[in-house]
Amino acid sequence: MSNTRLSPQEHQSSHHQIALYIRLSREDGDKAESLSVTNQRMLLQEYAKKLEGYSDVRFYIDDGYTGTHFDRPAFRSLCLDIEAGVISVVIVKDLSRLGRNMPKVTELVQDYFPAHKVRFIAIDDGIDKHFFDLDTSEDMMIDIKNMFNGFYPKDISKKVRSTFRSKQRAGQFIGAFACYGYKKSETDHNQLVIDEPAAAVVQKIFALYIAGKGQNTIAKMLNAEGIPCPSEYKKQCGLNYKNCKRLENTTYWTYSSVRNILRNRIYTGSMVQNKAFRQICKHKAIPLPEDKWIVVPNTHEAIIDPVTFDKVQTLLTRGTRQVSLQQNIHMFAGFLKCGNCGRAMVKVNRRGTVTFVCGSYHRYGADHCSAHDIEQKTLEEIIRKDCNAILASTDDLHKIAVEELQRQDTADTCRKSNTAPLEHEICKLSHKKECAYDDYLENLITKDEYIRYKENYDQRIASLENQIKTLSLSAKTEKPAGNQWLKRLLETGRIDELDRETVVEMIHMIYIYDDHRIQIVYNFAND
């Protein structure tokens, strides 16, 4: 007896096979003991012995599979053997073992089994339905039992979902795997704590994006530096993680993986859950609108401060083009609009001079907007002088800049971990590997055991070395844009040269009108 399909040879030599189908899942709750695989096996065997005219029995066992769907390996094998014509009887403990999906179970019992000349028996429900039986009086009772069997998983699902929602509203993390940049606390798996190597990469991604790097460029930079993507990093940490949305061979950073990090509010210290809903009997989760999400602030330590996060969200919604490594795309991308029609100003090159013109006029002509433009050098000079005038009028500018710089440096210091613990763990593993070799030389372990130990230690050491490399690379990368901008401001007290960082930090939007008027909306401006 086994749990696999019959071979072609078995098909030819087997007649009147009895299929004993067993299913057990976690949804069976307090009944698990009485419904255990062992107890079901004993019950079905005893019953099968009493049937006459059948030569053999065969078990089909789905242990750990829900009854709400029929994508179960043993059940699929059973159906294939039925369709091969070698199964004459199917016996289950009760209808719920066959399944808890009323329409499907009814279709199996009343249509599928009779069509394949299979006798169906559900012992505890007193059902013994021959394929030639024309009496349909018990079909209604089968439907009623199926209906009640379907209520059970729905009731369990409702209770479990209610418990999950309560935990989510309390700010407890209920996911199987922590978001990249965090890990579950060793003392409380409903609490997130910062995973230093991954958190450093998250900070790097935000800093690069604010500095003008596009999401594809950031992905390429991370791949070039050998930084593992989130799913690969989880595997290196020993987690049995699989990203069902990712192609199997995609083991590198992509536009989507960078964008998902930039859009994830969990990095601000807020717990964000209930973003999708999975119906009972359904495999696919349905995304929920943002107003249905459960968001609880200040549940864990932030990796990205809220101001920086909101700044990035604003840039993302503008759909700005990325600033290339050669800086050949203008620093005002996403910040420059026509004051008349509202469309973005576009960059054109006129006789070697970079000029911004109204996008509507440039694409569709004078019927949609007027022909107004401004040279890049002129615009830069206007904004630089205006920003310096504002800075000069701010009496406590130095104090504000110093306080903000100290706050950012303190937060950055708190997040950066020392590599000493990782290096210490590598030393411990290296020592264990040496001890395993000594044990092998002393014939205390076999060669195969030594090879297995060595491979395990080597894999763990490689993972730790990769984490140290990630921390080192992150330490070398540029500080967050706001940090660098404030340092330059403290050194000079003014803006000598306009750049992308300054634009992002100070300006919300720039409007160019056809009457040579320019409106600059600053981030710190009041209504």
C-alpha positions in Angstrom: 0.0 0.0 0.0 1.3 3.5 -0.9 0.2 7.0 -1.6 1.3 7.1 -5.3 -0.5 6.4 -8.5 -0.7 2.9 -9.9 1.9 2.0 -12.6 0.7 0.7 -16.0 1.7 -2.8 -14.9 -0.5 -2.5 -11.8 -3.3 -1.2 -13.9 -3.2 -4.4 -16.0 -3.0 -6.8 -13.1 -5.4 -5.1 -10.7 -9.2 -5.4 -10.7 -11.9 -4.2 -8.3 -9.4 -2.0 -6.4 -10.8 -0.4 -3.2 -9.5 3.2 -2.8 -9.3 4.2 0.9 -9.0 8.0 0.9 -7.8 9.8 4.0 -7.5 13.5 4.5 -6.5 15.6 7.6 -5.8 19.3 7.9 -5.3 21.9 10.6 -8.8 23.2 10.0 -10.1 20.1 11.8 -9.2 21.7 15.1 -10.2 19.8 18.3 -11.2 16.8 16.2 -7.7 16.2 15.0 -7.1 13.3 17.5 -10.2 11.3 16.4 -9.6 12.1 12.8 -5.9 11.3 12.8 -4.5 9.5 9.8 -3.8 6.4 12.0 -7.4 6.2 13.2 -8.8 6.8 9.8 -6.6 4.1 8.4 -7.8 1.5 11.0 -11.5 2.4 10.5 -11.2 2.2 6.7 -9.3 -1.1 6.8 -11.8 -2.8 9.1 -14.7 -1.7 6.9 -13.0 -2.8 3.6 -12.4 -6.3 5.0 -16.2 -6.8 5.3 -16.7 -6.1 1.6 -17.0 -9.1 -0.7 -15.7 -9.5 -4.2 -12.8 -7.1 -4.0 -9.2 -8.2 -4.4 -7.1 -5.4 -3.0 -7.1 -2.0 -1.2 -5.0 1.0 -1.8 -4.5 4.1 0.4 -4.6 7.7 -0.9 -3.5 10.0 1.9 -3.5 13.8 1.9 -2.1 14.8 5.3 -2.1 18.5 6.0 -4.4 19.6 3.1 -7.5 21.7 3.4 -10.8 20.4 2.3 -11.9 23.7 0.8 -10.1 23.0 -2.5 -9.2 19.8 -4.4 -5.7 20.6 -5.5 -4.3 17.7 -3.4 -1.6 15.3 -4.6 -3.2 12.1 -3.4 -6.7 13.1 -4.5 -5.4 13.9 -8.0 -3.8 10.5 -8.1 -7.0 8.9 -7.1 -8.9 10.6 -9.9 -6.3 9.5 -12.5 -6.6 5.9 -11.3 -10.4 6.1 -11.4 -10.3 7.4 -15.0 -7.8 4.5 -15.8 -10.6 2.1 -14.8 -8.9 0.3 -11.9 -10.8 1.8 -9.0 -14.3 0.3 -8.3 -14.9 1.6 -4.7 -14.0 4.8 -2.9 -14.3 4.7 0.9 -13.9 7.7 3.3 -14.6 8.2 7.0 -17.2 10.8 6.2 -18.1 13.3 3.5 -15.9 16.0 5.0 -12.8 13.9 4.4 -13.6 14.0 0.7 -14.0 17.8 0.9 -15.7 20.8 2.5 -16.7 22.5 -0.8 -20.4 21.7 -1.2 -20.8 22.1 -5.0 -17.6 20.1 -5.8 -18.4 17.3 -3.3 -22.0 17.0 -4.6 -20.7 16.9 -8.2 -18.2 14.1 -7.3 -20.7 11.9 -5.4 -23.7 12.4 -7.7 -22.0 12.7 -11.1 -18.3 12.0 -11.3 -18.3 8.6 -9.4 -21.4 7.2 -11.1 -20.1 8.3 -14.5 -16.9 6.2 -13.9 -18.9 3.3 -12.4 -17.4 3.8 -8.9 -19.2 2.9 -5.7 -18.8 5.6 -3.0 -19.0 4.9 0.8 -18.9 7.4 3.6 -18.9 5.3 6.7 -19.9 7.7 9.5 -22.5 9.3 7.3 -24.1 6.0 6.4 -23.7 6.6 2.7 -23.3 3.7 0.3 -24.0 4.9 -3.2 -23.8 2.4 -6.1 -23.3 3.9 -9.5 -26.3 1.8 -10.8 -28.6 3.0 -7.9 -31.5 4.9 -9.4 -32.8 5.9 -6.0 -32.0 9.6 -5.4 -33.8 9.8 -2.0 -30.6 10.2 -0.1 -29.1 12.9 -2.5 -30.9 15.6 -0.5 -29.3 14.3 2.8 -25.9 14.3 1.1 -26.4 18.0 0.0 -27.4 18.9 3.6 -24.4 17.2 5.1 -22.1 18.9 2.5 -23.7 22.3 3.3 -22.9 21.8 7.1 -19.4 20.6 6.3 -18.8 23.8 4.3 -19.9 25.9 7.3 -17.0 24.5 9.5 -14.0 25.9 7.6 -15.9 29.2 7.1 -16.5 29.5 10.8 -12.9 28.6 11.6 -11.7 31.1 9.0 -13.9 33.8 10.5 -12.6 33.2 14.0 -9.0 33.1 12.8 -9.4 36.3 10.8 -11.0 38.0 13.8 -8.0 37.1 15.9 -5.6 38.3 13.3 -7.5 41.6 12.9 -7.3 42.1 16.7 -3.5 41.6 16.6 -3.1 43.9 13.7 -5.1 46.7 15.3 -2.8 46.3 18.4 0.2 46.8 16.1 1.4 43.2 16.3 3.1 41.8 13.2 1.4 38.6 12.1 3.2 37.8 8.8 5.3 34.7 8.2 8.4 36.8 7.2 9.4 40.2 8.3 9.8 43.0 5.7 13.2 43.4 4.2 15.2 45.6 6.6 13.6 44.1 9.7 13.5 40.7 11.4 11.3 39.2 14.1 12.3 39.7 17.7 13.7 36.5 19.2 11.6 37.1 22.3 8.4 38.2 20.6 7.7 37.1 17.0 4.9 39.7 16.8 7.5 42.5 17.2 9.8 43.8 14.5 13.4 44.8 15.2 15.9 46.3 12.7 18.1 43.9 10.7 21.2 46.1 10.4 22.7 44.9 7.1 19.4 45.1 5.2 18.4 48.4 6.9 21.6 49.9 5.6 20.6 49.0 2.1 17.1 50.5 2.6 18.7 53.8 3.7 21.0 53.7 0.7 18.1 53.2 -1.7 16.2 56.2 -0.3 19.4 58.4 -0.3 20.1 57.5 -4.0 16.6 58.2 -5.1 16.5 61.6 -3.4 19.8 62.3 -5.0 18.2 61.8 -8.4 19.0 58.2 -9.3 16.1 56.4 -11.0 14.8 53.0 -9.8 16.4 51.1 -12.6 19.7 52.8 -12.0 19.6 52.0 -8.3 18.8 48.4 -9.1 21.9 48.2 -11.4 24.1 49.8 -8.8 23.0 47.3 -6.1 23.6 44.4 -8.5 27.0 45.8 -9.4 28.0 45.9 -5.8 26.9 42.3 -5.2 24.2 43.2 -2.7 21.7 40.3 -2.6 18.0 41.2 -3.4 15.5 40.8 -0.6 14.4 37.2 -1.4 18.0 36.0 -1.8 19.0 37.8 1.4 16.3 36.0 3.3 17.5 32.6 1.9 21.1 33.5 3.0 19.8 34.2 6.5 18.4 30.6 6.5 14.7 31.5 6.0 12.5 29.2 3.9 11.2 32.2 1.9 9.7 32.2 -1.6 8.5 35.2 -3.5 5.5 33.9 -5.5 5.4 37.1 -7.6 9.0 36.7 -8.8 10.3 34.7 -11.7 12.2 31.6 -10.5 15.5 32.7 -12.0 15.3 36.3 -11.0 17.9 36.5 -8.2 18.8 40.2 -8.6 17.5 43.6 -7.9 14.8 44.9 -10.3 12.8 48.1 -10.8 9.9 46.6 -8.9 11.9 45.5 -5.9 13.4 49.0 -5.5 10.0 50.7 -6.0 8.4 48.4 -3.4 10.9 49.5 -0.8 10.5 53.2 -1.7 6.7 52.9 -1.3 6.7 50.8 2.0 5.5 53.0 4.9 6.6 50.3 7.4 10.1 51.8 7.2 8.8 54.9 9.1 8.0 52.8 12.2 4.3 52.3 11.4 2.9 48.8 11.1 1.0 48.5 7.9 -1.1 45.3 7.5 -4.4 44.0 6.0 -3.4 45.2 2.5 -5.2 42.2 0.9 -8.1 39.9 1.5 -8.2 36.1 0.8 -11.6 34.5 0.6 -12.3 31.0 1.9 -11.9 28.4 -0.9 -9.9 31.0 -3.0 -6.2 30.9 -3.7 -5.7 34.4 -4.9 -5.7 37.4 -2.5 -7.6 40.5 -3.5 -5.8 43.8 -2.9 -7.7 46.2 -0.6 -8.0 50.0 -1.1 -5.6 52.0 1.2 -8.5 53.2 3.4 -9.0 49.5 4.4 -5.4 49.0 5.5 -4.7 48.7 9.2 -2.0 51.2 10.1 -0.6 51.6 13.6 2.1 54.2 14.1 5.2 53.9 16.3 5.2 50.1 16.7 8.9 49.6 15.9 12.1 51.5 15.3 12.1 53.5 12.1 14.7 53.0 9.4 13.6 56.1 7.4 12.3 59.3 9.0 8.8 60.3 8.0 9.9 63.6 6.4 12.3 61.7 4.1 9.6 59.1 3.3 7.0 61.7 2.4 9.5 63.5 0.2 10.2 60.3 -1.7 6.4 59.7 -2.1 6.1 63.1 -3.6 8.9 62.4 -6.1 7.4 59.1 -7.0 3.9 60.5 -7.8 5.5 63.1 -10.1 6.9 60.3 -12.3 10.2 62.1 -12.7 12.8 60.8 -15.0 16.0 59.6 -13.4 19.1 61.8 -13.4 21.8 59.9 -15.2 25.2 59.2 -13.8 26.6 61.9 -16.1 24.0 64.4 -14.8 22.8 65.1 -18.4 19.1 65.2 -17.3 18.2 68.5 -15.6 18.1 68.9 -11.8 14.6 70.3 -12.0 13.0 67.1 -13.2 9.6 66.8 -11.6 9.7 70.3 -10.2 9.1 72.5 -13.2 5.6 73.2 -14.7 4.0 75.7 -17.0 2.1 78.2 -14.9 -0.5 78.7 -17.6 -1.6 75.1 -18.6 0.0 73.1 -15.7 1.9 70.7 -18.0 5.6 69.9 -17.2 8.2 72.1 -18.9 10.5 70.0 -21.2 14.2 70.4 -21.8 15.3 71.3 -25.3 18.7 72.3 -26.7 18.7 75.5 -28.8 22.1 76.2 -30.4 24.0 74.7 -27.5 21.9 76.4 -24.8 19.6 74.3 -22.5 16.2 75.8 -22.4 12.9 74.8 -20.8 9.7 75.2 -22.8 6.0 74.5 -22.1 5.3 70.8 -22.8 1.9 71.6 -24.3 3.3 74.1 -26.8 6.3 71.9 -27.6 4.1 68.9 -28.4 0.8 70.3 -29.7 1.5 73.9 -30.8 0.1 77.3 -30.0 -3.5 76.1 -30.0 -2.9 74.6 -26.5 -0.5 77.0 -24.9 1.7 80.0 -25.6 5.4 79.9 -26.7 7.2 80.8 -23.5 10.5 79.4 -22.3 13.4 80.1 -20.0 17.1 79.2 -20.2 18.4 76.8 -17.6 21.3 79.1 -16.6 18.8 82.0 -16.0 16.5 79.8 -14.0 19.3 78.5 -11.8 20.6 81.9 -11.1 17.1 83.2 -10.2 16.5 80.4 -7.8 20.0 80.5 -6.3 19.7 84.2 -5.5 16.1 83.8 -4.1 17.2 80.9 -1.8 20.2 82.9 -0.6 17.9 85.8 0.2 15.7 83.6 2.2 18.7 82.0 4.1 20.1 85.5 4.8 16.8 86.6 6.4 16.7 83.6 8.7 18.3 84.7 12.0 18.6 81.3 13.7 19.6 79.4 10.5 22.9 78.1 12.0 21.1 76.8 15.1 18.4 75.0 13.1 20.9 73.4 10.7 23.1 72.2 13.6 20.1 70.7 15.5 18.9 68.9 12.3 22.3 67.7 11.5 22.8 66.3 15.0 19.4 64.6 14.9 20.2 62.9 11.6 23.7 61.9 12.7 22.3 60.5 16.0 19.7 58.5 14.1 22.2 57.2 11.6 24.6 56.2 14.4 21.9 54.3 16.2 21.1 52.3 13.1 24.6 51.4 12.2 25.8 48.2 13.8 29.3 47.2 14.5 30.6 44.3 12.4 32.4 42.9 15.5 29.5 40.5 16.4 29.4 39.1 12.9 33.2 38.7 12.8 33.0 36.9 16.2 30.4 34.5 14.9 32.6 33.7 11.9 35.4 32.9 14.3 33.2 30.5 16.2 32.0 28.8 13.1 35.6 28.5 11.8 36.6 26.9 15.1 33.7 24.4 14.9 34.8 23.5 11.3 38.3 22.8 12.5 36.9 20.7 15.4 34.8 18.7 12.9 38.0 18.0 10.9 39.8 16.8 14.1 36.9 14.5 14.9 37.1 13.1 11.4 40.8 12.4 11.8 40.1 10.7 15.1 37.4 8.6 13.4 34.8 10.1 15.7 32.6 11.0 12.7 32.5 9.6 9.2 33.7 11.3 6.0 30.2 12.0 4.9 29.3 13.5 8.2 32.4 15.7 8.1 31.6 16.9 4.5 28.0 17.7 5.6 29.2 19.7 8.7 31.8 21.5 6.6 29.3 22.5 3.9 26.9 23.8 6.6 29.6 25.9 8.3 30.9 27.2 5.0 27.5 28.3 3.9 26.8 30.1 7.2 30.3 31.8 7.1 29.6 33.0 3.6 26.3 34.5 4.6 28.0 36.4 7.5 30.8 37.6 5.3 28.2 38.9 2.8 26.5 40.8 5.6 29.8 42.4 6.6 30.4 43.3 3.0 27.0 44.9 2.8 27.6 47.0 5.9 31.0 48.1 4.6 29.6 49.1 1.2 26.8 51.0 2.9 29.3 52.9 5.1 31.2 54.0 1.9 28.1 55.3 0.1 26.9 58.8 0.3 25.0 60.0 3.4 21.3 61.0 3.0 20.9 64.0 0.7 19.6 66.2 3.5 22.6 65.4 5.6 25.1 66.5 2.9 23.1 69.5 2.0 23.0 70.7 5.7 26.8 70.2 6.0 27.5 72.3 3.0 25.1 75.0 4.2 26.9 75.1 7.6 30.3 75.5 5.9 29.3 78.5 3.7 26.0 79.9 5.1 24.8 80.2 1.5 24.2 78.3 -1.7 27.1 78.9 -4.1 26.0 76.3 -6.7 22.5 74.9 -7.2 22.2 71.1 -7.4 19.6 68.4 -7.2 19.9 68.0 -3.4 19.2 71.7 -2.8 16.1 71.6 -5.1 14.7 68.5 -3.4 15.3 69.9 0.1 14.0 73.5 -0.4 11.5 73.5 -3.3 8.1 72.0 -3.8 7.3 73.3 -7.3 8.4 76.0 -9.8 5.8 77.6 -12.2 6.9 79.4 -15.4 4.3 81.9 -16.8 4.1 83.4 -20.3 4.4 87.0 -18.9 8.0 86.3 -17.7 6.8 85.6 -14.2 8.2 82.8 -12.1 6.5 81.4 -9.0 8.6 79.3 -6.6 6.7 77.3 -3.9 9.0 76.3 -1.1 8.7 73.2 1.1 8.7 75.4 4.2 6.2 78.0 2.9 3.0 78.6 4.7 -0.4 78.7 3.1 
